[in-house]
Amino acid sequence: MIRSHDIIPPPHPLIRRVTLADIPTIVAIENEAFADPWDNAIFTEALSYYPTTYFVAVSGGNIAGFVVGAIEDTGENIYGHICNFAVHPQYRKQKIGSALLNRLEQQFMIESATGSQLEVRESNLAAQQFYRCRGYQNVFQVGGYYANGEDALVMMKWFRF
């Protein structure tokens, strides 16, 4: 008989900032996750532009996922922009995506953002549900946003009003 105190929960992933050495693994996860993936050069360039808002999750010694964020200043508001985000299929449903998103949102707030914005494929219902469960709301749609012509939903979460 298994008792609740006999069950050991999986360890939390380590969330840390990206290093140049992480890029090949990030590219491999990206290629697994997306039909129109970013390439090595884009991920490397992102590291030079967004070093404080670019994180990986490490689980069992392996990079399990990543998130690239940016701080954008509209002149009226400063907000965080989730530019790219993926978890390797082997590590999904283990709260790694939530841990990455929480750390990125924390960094956005440290850098004075009032909210966080992202674009998601209209067909990616699982991702939309993930974001909705974390407080994101649809704000508008962008027609033909993706390379294949698919529309994007822009979702936003406000940290303070």
N, CA, C and O of each residue as an XYZ file, in Angstrom:
644
protein
N       0.841     -1.182      0.000
C       0.000      0.000      0.000
C       0.890      1.251      0.000
O       1.787      1.390      0.832
N       0.625      2.143     -0.938
C       1.375      3.398     -1.031
C       0.637      4.458     -0.232
O      -0.557      4.684     -0.423
N       1.362      5.095      0.656
C       0.786      6.190      1.447
C       1.273      7.513      0.874
O       2.311      7.568      0.215
N       0.531      8.560      1.124
C       0.862      9.856      0.532
C       2.273     10.317      0.898
O       2.933     10.965      0.086
N       2.748      9.994      2.108
C       4.099     10.431      2.478
C       5.187      9.572      1.828
O       6.368      9.908      1.925
N       4.810      8.461      1.163
C       5.771      7.624      0.447
C       6.047      8.143     -0.965
O       7.039      7.761     -1.585
N       5.177      9.007     -1.467
C       5.319      9.529     -2.824
C       6.235     10.740     -2.792
O       5.976     11.712     -2.083
N       7.296     10.668     -3.560
C       8.252     11.774     -3.619
C       7.944     12.586     -4.875
O       8.014     12.065     -5.988
N       7.603     13.863     -4.694
C       7.312     14.679     -5.877
C       8.571     14.896     -6.701
O       9.678     14.878     -6.163
N       8.408     15.103     -8.017
C       9.591     15.365     -8.837
C      10.248     16.665     -8.388
O       9.560     17.589     -7.954
N      11.576     16.744     -8.490
C      12.242     17.982     -8.081
C      11.847     19.127     -9.003
O      11.570     18.926    -10.186
N      11.825     20.324     -8.443
C      11.513     21.502     -9.249
C      12.658     21.748    -10.228
O      13.819     21.501     -9.902
N      12.339     22.228    -11.409
C      13.428     22.523    -12.347
C      14.226     23.731    -11.879
O      13.700     24.624    -11.214
N      15.476     23.742    -12.231
C      16.318     24.904    -12.001
C      16.074     25.861    -13.160
O      16.195     25.475    -14.323
N      15.736     27.088    -12.852
C      15.553     28.110    -13.887
C      16.751     29.044    -13.793
O      17.040     29.608    -12.738
N      17.440     29.192    -14.916
C      18.612     30.074    -14.945
C      18.660     30.819    -16.272
O      17.972     30.472    -17.232
N      19.493     31.853    -16.291
C      19.663     32.617    -17.525
C      20.422     31.782    -18.553
O      21.221     30.913    -18.206
N      20.158     32.062    -19.798
C      20.773     31.340    -20.908
C      22.232     31.754    -21.071
O      22.605     32.904    -20.834
N      23.045     30.783    -21.481
C      24.430     31.045    -21.880
C      24.569     30.654    -23.344
O      23.716     29.953    -23.889
N      25.618     31.095    -23.962
C      25.865     30.761    -25.360
C      25.926     29.248    -25.572
O      25.493     28.752    -26.613
N      26.449     28.527    -24.615
C      26.558     27.065    -24.725
C      25.193     26.380    -24.772
O      25.098     25.238    -25.221
N      24.131     27.056    -24.316
C      22.779     26.479    -24.308
C      22.100     26.528    -25.673
O      21.148     25.788    -25.917
N      22.575     27.382    -26.552
C      21.877     27.651    -27.816
C      21.630     26.393    -28.652
O      20.509     26.230    -29.134
N      22.595     25.494    -28.857
C      22.292     24.310    -29.676
C      21.132     23.470    -29.127
O      20.322     22.957    -29.899
N      21.051     23.329    -27.816
C      19.945     22.562    -27.221
C      18.623     23.311    -27.376
O      17.585     22.702    -27.634
N      18.665     24.621    -27.221
C      17.458     25.430    -27.415
C      16.964     25.282    -28.855
O      15.766     25.125    -29.088
N      17.878     25.332    -29.812
C      17.508     25.175    -31.227
C      16.874     23.800    -31.457
O      15.893     23.688    -32.192
N      17.419     22.771    -30.844
C      16.851     21.427    -30.996
C      15.434     21.355    -30.434
O      14.560     20.741    -31.046
N      15.195     21.971    -29.286
C      13.848     22.004    -28.702
C      12.918     22.789    -29.618
O      11.789     22.369    -29.872
N      13.388     23.917    -30.110
C      12.607     24.755    -31.030
C      12.201     23.970    -32.280
O      11.048     24.034    -32.707
N      13.139     23.237    -32.859
C      12.846     22.454    -34.064
C      11.817     21.365    -33.791
O      11.022     21.027    -34.668
N      11.829     20.827    -32.609
C      10.865     19.793    -32.214
C       9.471     20.396    -32.004
O       8.457     19.742    -32.249
N       9.439     21.645    -31.549
C       8.182     22.255    -31.118
C       7.429     23.025    -32.210
O       6.200     23.092    -32.167
N       8.130     23.601    -33.178
C       7.483     24.534    -34.093
C       7.701     24.197    -35.562
O       8.755     23.693    -35.950
N       6.687     24.486    -36.367
C       6.759     24.256    -37.813
C       7.640     25.301    -38.501
O       8.244     25.022    -39.537
N       7.712     26.493    -37.929
C       8.539     27.564    -38.501
C       9.513     28.073    -37.434
O       9.362     29.175    -36.907
N      10.527     27.233    -37.126
C      11.408     27.527    -35.994
C      12.391     28.664    -36.254
O      12.773     28.949    -37.389
N      12.788     29.308    -35.138
C      13.902     30.239    -35.184
C      15.171     29.413    -35.414
O      15.217     28.232    -35.069
N      16.198     30.039    -35.998
C      17.458     29.326    -36.190
C      18.487     29.768    -35.148
O      18.228     30.639    -34.317
N      19.650     29.144    -35.220
C      20.726     29.405    -34.269
C      21.071     30.886    -34.192
O      21.269     31.422    -33.102
N      21.144     31.550    -35.345
C      21.533     32.965    -35.377
C      20.519     33.838    -34.631
O      20.910     34.772    -33.931
N      19.247     33.551    -34.770
C      18.224     34.359    -34.094
C      18.313     34.168    -32.583
O      18.230     35.137    -31.828
N      18.482     32.920    -32.138
C      18.612     32.674    -30.699
C      19.870     33.325    -30.129
O      19.853     33.839    -29.011
N      20.954     33.304    -30.891
C      22.198     33.938    -30.448
C      22.027     35.447    -30.379
O      22.473     36.085    -29.425
N      21.387     36.014    -31.382
C      21.129     37.457    -31.384
C      20.218     37.851    -30.218
O      20.426     38.886    -29.586
N      19.225     37.034    -29.941
C      18.319     37.311    -28.821
C      19.086     37.377    -27.500
O      18.761     38.181    -26.627
N      20.099     36.533    -27.361
C      20.894     36.550    -26.133
C      21.620     37.883    -25.965
O      21.765     38.373    -24.845
N      22.074     38.467    -27.066
C      22.753     39.757    -26.960
C      21.772     40.891    -26.664
O      22.129     41.855    -25.987
N      20.541     40.784    -27.166
C      19.541     41.826    -26.935
C      18.818     41.687    -25.599
O      18.501     42.693    -24.965
N      18.556     40.472    -25.167
C      17.685     40.229    -24.004
C      18.343     39.331    -22.956
O      17.734     38.338    -22.558
N      19.530     39.626    -22.502
C      20.219     38.716    -21.578
C      19.520     38.551    -20.224
O      19.687     37.522    -19.570
N      18.748     39.542    -19.801
C      18.101     39.438    -18.481
C      16.740     38.748    -18.539
O      16.181     38.394    -17.500
N      16.205     38.555    -19.737
C      14.860     37.981    -19.863
C      14.858     36.750    -20.769
O      13.916     36.533    -21.531
N      15.907     35.957    -20.680
C      16.089     34.782    -21.523
C      16.528     33.654    -20.589
O      17.630     33.687    -20.042
N      15.656     32.655    -20.413
C      15.876     31.623    -19.402
C      15.749     30.213    -19.971
O      15.061     29.985    -20.966
N      16.428     29.274    -19.318
C      16.230     27.852    -19.574
C      15.794     27.194    -18.270
O      16.080     27.680    -17.176
N      15.092     26.072    -18.421
C      14.753     25.207    -17.293
C      15.619     23.970    -17.419
O      15.700     23.362    -18.487
N      16.268     23.599    -16.322
C      17.116     22.416    -16.293
C      16.468     21.405    -15.357
O      16.177     21.707    -14.200
N      16.247     20.204    -15.873
C      15.639     19.128    -15.088
C      16.469     17.866    -15.289
O      16.717     17.453    -16.422
N      16.891     17.263    -14.201
C      17.716     16.061    -14.297
C      19.004     16.288    -15.060
O      19.522     15.370    -15.697
N      19.525     17.506    -15.002
C      20.758     17.831    -15.696
C      20.602     18.194    -17.159
O      21.583     18.534    -17.820
N      19.370     18.126    -17.680
C      19.107     18.431    -19.087
C      18.289     19.707    -19.231
O      17.445     20.020    -18.391
N      18.553     20.435    -20.307
C      17.706     21.591    -20.612
C      16.361     21.059    -21.086
O      16.277     20.349    -22.088
N      15.328     21.407    -20.363
C      13.991     20.889    -20.635
C      13.115     21.883    -21.386
O      12.124     21.494    -22.004
N      13.472     23.157    -21.337
C      12.680     24.183    -22.001
C      13.369     25.524    -21.910
O      14.395     25.672    -21.245
N      12.793     26.498    -22.587
C      13.375     27.843    -22.621
C      12.263     28.862    -22.821
O      11.160     28.532    -23.258
N      12.580     30.098    -22.491
C      11.694     31.216    -22.791
C      12.555     32.436    -23.108
O      13.540     32.714    -22.425
N      12.164     33.156    -24.159
C      12.831     34.398    -24.559
C      11.824     35.516    -24.360
O      10.732     35.487    -24.928
N      12.189     36.490    -23.560
C      11.325     37.640    -23.351
C      12.051     38.923    -23.704
O      13.276     38.952    -23.822
N      11.276     39.980    -23.870
C      11.829     41.302    -24.162
C      11.043     42.335    -23.377
O       9.868     42.136    -23.071
N      11.686     43.417    -23.059
C      11.004     44.554    -22.438
C      10.762     45.580    -23.541
O      11.680     45.966    -24.265
N       9.515     46.010    -23.654
C       9.151     46.983    -24.679
C       8.530     48.206    -24.015
O       7.689     48.086    -23.125
N       8.951     49.366    -24.454
C       8.479     50.631    -23.903
C       7.718     51.375    -24.994
O       8.303     51.802    -25.990
N       6.418     51.525    -24.802
C       5.578     52.198    -25.797
C       5.584     53.717    -25.628
O       5.004     54.432    -26.445
N       6.227     54.207    -24.590
C       6.168     55.627    -24.276
C       5.097     55.904    -23.232
O       5.208     56.849    -22.451
N       4.067     55.080    -23.225
C       3.011     55.188    -22.213
C       3.117     54.070    -21.180
O       2.828     54.270    -20.000
N       3.533     52.900    -21.637
C       3.653     51.734    -20.767
C       4.919     50.968    -21.093
O       5.424     51.005    -22.215
N       5.411     50.282    -20.091
C       6.483     49.307    -20.278
C       5.835     47.949    -20.073
O       5.159     47.720    -19.069
N       6.039     47.058    -21.016
C       5.478     45.727    -20.851
C       6.468     44.683    -21.319
O       7.377     44.961    -22.101
N       6.269     43.480    -20.822
C       7.083     42.359    -21.241
C       6.464     41.707    -22.463
O       5.243     41.680    -22.613
N       7.306     41.187    -23.330
C       6.830     40.503    -24.525
C       7.460     39.111    -24.541
O       8.683     38.976    -24.584
N       6.627     38.092    -24.505
C       7.122     36.725    -24.615
C       7.339     36.465    -26.093
O       6.384     36.338    -26.858
N       8.597     36.386    -26.487
C       8.960     36.263    -27.904
C       8.960     34.815    -28.380
O       8.562     34.528    -29.509
N       9.404     33.909    -27.522
C       9.498     32.503    -27.891
C       9.517     31.688    -26.607
O      10.095     32.104    -25.603
N       8.875     30.516    -26.650
C       8.691     29.729    -25.429
C       8.387     28.299    -25.833
O       7.447     28.056    -26.589
N       9.168     27.352    -25.341
C       8.892     25.947    -25.640
C       9.470     25.046    -24.558
O      10.481     25.360    -23.929
N       8.802     23.924    -24.363
C       9.264     22.866    -23.476
C       9.399     21.611    -24.330
O       8.512     21.293    -25.123
N      10.502     20.907    -24.166
C      10.712     19.659    -24.903
C       9.555     18.707    -24.602
O       9.130     18.605    -23.451
N       9.036     18.005    -25.621
C       7.886     17.111    -25.406
C       8.062     16.124    -24.247
O       7.093     15.805    -23.558
N       9.266     15.648    -24.032
C       9.540     14.691    -22.957
C       9.290     15.292    -21.567
O       9.056     14.559    -20.606
N       9.340     16.621    -21.463
C       9.222     17.286    -20.167
C       7.894     18.016    -19.972
O       7.704     18.689    -18.959
N       6.992     17.893    -20.914
C       5.705     18.579    -20.780
C       4.858     17.937    -19.690
O       5.048     16.771    -19.344
N       3.936     18.703    -19.161
C       3.021     18.268    -18.089
C       3.762     18.026    -16.774
O       3.306     17.250    -15.934
N       4.910     18.695    -16.599
C       5.681     18.573    -15.358
C       5.876     19.932    -14.679
O       6.736     20.084    -13.812
N       5.070     20.914    -15.080
C       5.095     22.273    -14.534
C       6.360     23.062    -14.894
O       6.648     24.094    -14.287
N       7.102     22.573    -15.875
C       8.304     23.277    -16.312
C       7.934     24.566    -17.043
O       8.573     25.599    -16.843
N       6.913     24.510    -17.883
C       6.453     25.709    -18.567
C       5.980     26.762    -17.578
O       6.265     27.949    -17.740
N       5.263     26.329    -16.562
C       4.798     27.270    -15.530
C       5.970     27.909    -14.797
O       5.957     29.109    -14.524
N       6.988     27.106    -14.475
C       8.154     27.638    -13.773
C       8.888     28.669    -14.641
O       9.306     29.717    -14.148
N       9.040     28.368    -15.924
C       9.683     29.327    -16.838
C       8.873     30.610    -16.947
O       9.428     31.706    -16.866
N       7.568     30.477    -17.131
C       6.716     31.652    -17.272
C       6.730     32.490    -15.997
O       6.804     33.717    -16.063
N       6.660     31.839    -14.841
C       6.701     32.575    -13.567
C       7.995     33.366    -13.429
O       7.977     34.522    -13.007
N       9.121     32.744    -13.785
C      10.410     33.438    -13.647
C      10.502     34.618    -14.612
O      11.004     35.683    -14.254
N      10.014     34.423    -15.839
C      10.041     35.520    -16.807
C       9.145     36.665    -16.347
O       9.547     37.827    -16.403
N       7.949     36.351    -15.897
C       7.046     37.409    -15.416
C       7.656     38.140    -14.224
O       7.512     39.357    -14.108
N       8.334     37.412    -13.339
C       9.008     38.046    -12.206
C      10.057     39.038    -12.715
O      10.167     40.150    -12.200
N      10.822     38.631    -13.725
C      11.842     39.527    -14.281
C      11.195     40.736    -14.949
O      11.696     41.853    -14.826
N      10.095     40.522    -15.649
C       9.381     41.650    -16.252
C       8.996     42.667    -15.178
O       9.180     43.871    -15.362
N       8.465     42.180    -14.061
C       8.066     43.094    -12.987
C       9.265     43.804    -12.383
O       9.187     44.994    -12.076
N      10.379     43.091    -12.208
C      11.607     43.719    -11.699
C      12.027     44.867    -12.614
O      12.537     45.889    -12.154
N      11.805     44.684    -13.916
C      12.190     45.700    -14.893
C      11.054     46.690    -15.183
O      11.049     47.352    -16.221
N      10.093     46.782    -14.255
C       9.020     47.796    -14.249
C       7.928     47.596    -15.287
O       7.219     48.548    -15.614
N       7.772     46.395    -15.813
C       6.680     46.143    -16.762
C       5.348     46.122    -16.025
O       5.252     45.649    -14.892
N       4.325     46.642    -16.690
C       2.980     46.636    -16.112
C       2.169     45.431    -16.570
O       1.076     45.180    -16.064
N       2.709     44.692    -17.526
C       2.017     43.509    -18.023
C       2.906     42.714    -18.949
O       4.059     43.069    -19.194
N       2.347     41.629    -19.461
C       3.068     40.736    -20.355
C       2.183     40.410    -21.547
O       0.986     40.168    -21.393
N       2.771     40.405    -22.730
C       2.033     40.166    -23.973
C       2.697     39.054    -24.762
O       3.902     38.831    -24.645
N       1.906     38.354    -25.570
C       2.434     37.302    -26.432
C       1.514     37.109    -27.622
O       0.368     37.557    -27.627
N       2.041     36.435    -28.623
C       1.239     36.014    -29.763
C       1.204     34.490    -29.751
O       2.204     33.840    -29.445
N       0.045     33.925    -30.085
C      -0.115     32.476    -30.131
C      -0.951     32.124    -31.353
O      -1.879     32.847    -31.713
N      -0.612     31.006    -31.987
C      -1.380     30.567    -33.155
C      -2.845     30.371    -32.777
O      -3.171     29.858    -31.707
N      -3.704     30.792    -33.679
C      -5.138     30.615    -33.468
C      -5.485     29.133    -33.297
O      -6.421     28.799    -32.571
N      -4.748     28.252    -33.953
C      -5.017     26.818    -33.877
C      -4.418     26.154    -32.639
O      -4.744     25.002    -32.353
N      -3.559     26.841    -31.901
C      -2.870     26.232    -30.763
C      -3.704     26.385    -29.490
O      -3.406     27.196    -28.614
N      -4.747     25.582    -29.426
C      -5.692     25.672    -28.314
C      -5.050     25.288    -26.983
O      -5.391     25.860    -25.947
N      -4.130     24.334    -26.997
C      -3.472     23.923    -25.750
C      -2.668     25.083    -25.162
O      -2.729     25.328    -23.957
N      -1.922     25.794    -25.997
C      -1.141     26.936    -25.513
C      -2.066     28.043    -25.016
O      -1.802     28.653    -23.980
N      -3.145     28.305    -25.746
C      -4.093     29.330    -25.310
C      -4.653     28.998    -23.930
O      -4.774     29.878    -23.078
N      -4.993     27.737    -23.712
C      -5.533     27.315    -22.414
C      -4.468     27.465    -21.323
O      -4.771     27.919    -20.220
N      -3.239     27.091    -21.624
C      -2.134     27.253    -20.682
C      -2.043     28.705    -20.230
O      -1.957     28.984    -19.034
N      -2.063     29.633    -21.191
C      -1.945     31.048    -20.848
C      -3.180     31.557    -20.114
O      -3.050     32.320    -19.157
N      -4.359     31.157    -20.535
C      -5.576     31.594    -19.840
C      -5.557     31.174    -18.372
O      -5.946     31.947    -17.497
N      -5.110     29.963    -18.105
C      -5.031     29.476    -16.718
C      -4.045     30.291    -15.892
O      -4.073     30.229    -14.663
N      -3.190     31.039    -16.537
C      -2.200     31.850    -15.844
C      -2.515     33.339    -15.917
O      -1.649     34.180    -15.676
N      -3.767     33.656    -16.252
C      -4.232     35.034    -16.187
C      -4.163     35.842    -17.466
O      -4.432     37.044    -17.442
N      -3.811     35.222    -18.585
C      -3.756     35.946    -19.862
C      -5.145     35.987    -20.492
O      -5.942     35.060    -20.347
N      -5.409     37.079    -21.188
C      -6.694     37.270    -21.871
C      -6.429     37.643    -23.324
O      -5.428     38.284    -23.643
N      -7.343     37.230    -24.198
C      -7.258     37.645    -25.602
C      -7.518     39.146    -25.674
O      -8.447     39.654    -25.045
N      -6.684     39.859    -26.452
C      -6.932     41.286    -26.637
C      -7.247     41.633    -28.086
O      -8.047     42.535    -28.337
N      -6.640     40.943    -29.041
C      -7.018     41.117    -30.441
C      -6.379     40.027    -31.278
O      -5.599     39.212    -30.783
N      -6.726     40.028    -32.559
C      -6.242     39.023    -33.511
C      -5.445     39.732    -34.605
O      -5.798     40.833    -35.028
N      -4.368     39.090    -35.058
C      -3.556     39.626    -36.140
C      -3.650     38.653    -37.310
O      -3.187     37.517    -37.218
N      -4.249     39.100    -38.406
C      -4.425     38.249    -39.570
C      -3.113     37.956    -40.273
O      -2.286     38.851    -40.445
N      -2.913     36.695    -40.686
C      -1.757     36.295    -41.468
C      -0.416     36.484    -40.786
O       0.591     36.701    -41.460
N      -0.381     36.409    -39.489
C       0.828     36.692    -38.709
C       1.947     35.682    -38.974
O       3.115     36.058    -39.068
N       1.591     34.412    -39.094
C       2.596     33.355    -39.244
C       2.931     33.104    -40.714
O       2.162     33.458    -41.607
N       4.089     32.488    -40.951
C       4.603     32.263    -42.312
C       3.612     31.521    -43.202
O       3.572     31.754    -44.410
N       2.809     30.630    -42.617
C       1.829     29.870    -43.413
C       0.508     30.620    -43.574
O      -0.451     30.073    -44.119
N       0.450     31.868    -43.104
C      -0.756     32.673    -43.242
C      -1.729     32.566    -42.089
O      -2.759     33.240    -42.081
N      -1.414     31.721    -41.106
C      -2.326     31.554    -39.967
C      -2.365     32.825    -39.127
O      -1.366     33.531    -38.995
N      -3.535     33.101    -38.561
C      -3.716     34.249    -37.686
C      -3.114     33.982    -36.311
O      -2.969     32.836    -35.885
N      -2.772     35.065    -35.635
C      -2.291     34.996    -34.251
C      -3.290     35.674    -33.342
O      -3.924     36.661    -33.717
N      -3.425     35.138    -32.146
C      -4.148     35.823    -31.079
C      -3.108     36.518    -30.223
O      -2.105     35.913    -29.845
N      -3.340     37.778    -29.919
C      -2.485     38.495    -28.992
C      -3.155     38.380    -27.625
O      -4.326     38.721    -27.455
N      -2.389     37.897    -26.669
C      -2.899     37.719    -25.308
C      -2.073     38.601    -24.379
O      -0.897     38.865    -24.630
N      -2.709     39.050    -23.305
C      -2.071     39.995    -22.383
C      -2.439     39.636    -20.966
O      -3.548     39.183    -20.685
N      -1.485     39.846    -20.077
C      -1.717     39.723    -18.634
C      -1.201     41.007    -18.005
O      -0.069     41.414    -18.266
N      -2.017     41.649    -17.180
C      -1.622     42.895    -16.539
C      -1.169     42.579    -15.123
O      -1.830     41.830    -14.405
N      -0.036     43.154    -14.723
C       0.496     42.941    -13.392
C      -0.074     43.932    -12.395
O      -0.319     43.595    -11.237
N      -0.285     45.166    -12.858
C      -0.857     46.200    -11.991
C      -1.565     47.229    -12.867
O      -1.294     47.351    -14.062
N      -2.450     47.939    -12.259
C      -3.247     48.926    -13.019
C      -2.895     50.328    -12.606
O      -3.459     51.287    -13.132
